Amino acid sequence: MYSGTALLKPLILFLLLFFQMQWVQAEPIVISYLHGTPNSFLGKALLQRIYQKAGIEVRFEKYTSALSLRLSSQGKIDGETHRIYSLAKDFPNLVRVPTAFSYVAPSAFVNKQSGINFKVEGWSSLAQYHVGAVQGMRFAELGLKSRMDSVESVSSSDQLLRMLQSQRIDIAVTGQINGLYHIKALGLNNIEVLTPAIEKEDLYHYLHQRHQALVPLLDKTIQQMIASGELLRLRKRLVNLMLDELVSIDSP
């Protein structure tokens, strides 16, 4: 014979799980994206579609790169739009969705008046120059880690390009799309990008570990969108909107 207490335990556990599931469905997932950053605007739009197809409600909030990482790793927001693969090593509270859904091409931008012009061959190509980068951009921090104490750090890509325009730095390192957008949007005609890109980094969606149960569904959705070509078509359309039509990247 089972006692009343023994029978109640499974029922209590079931009710706790039920109400927890109801809460998860009722509350949108809050994801950070980087203010004033075209590449993050692109990632946000792609991720919105991924969440929509997965049937998960999501809301996005704008932060600077460094603040975003601090809040997401502390669980004060639910995750990051996209970051590079190695982020999980330094932020163990963040869980990486296994399949990349976007990428960034870190590139070197120069002021034409400086006379600096060379073929880029990795991060070592920048060694002799005074470099600027956006604080919290992990690809730049890792690529320049041996000399970060001498790198000029700013809070946004447009601020970085304005600094290059005024020749306060020799080279601005930012994502290729970021730089090309701001050159057009801000009329910075003296700035050009060196080729090729320094590298190409795949970008992954990250969630705080308390939402780990969502990872398989999101990963399956990303894989399906890659296989159907939908993700690539959407990316191309968004890039054209930014670079050809200069769509606002500060829309909520």
Salt bridges, closest charged atoms under 4 A:
GLU61 OE2 - ARG59 NH2 3.02
ASP78 OD1 - ARG210 NH2 2.52
ASP78 OD1 - HIS211 NE2 2.92
GLU80 OE1 - ARG83 NE 2.81
ASP90 OD2 - ARG138 NH2 2.37
GLU141 OE1 - ARG138 NH1 3.18
GLU152 OE2 - HIS130 NE2 3.32
GLU230 OE2 - ARG49 NE 2.75
GLU230 OE1 - LYS53 NZ 2.90
ASP250 OD1 - HIS35 ND1 3.95
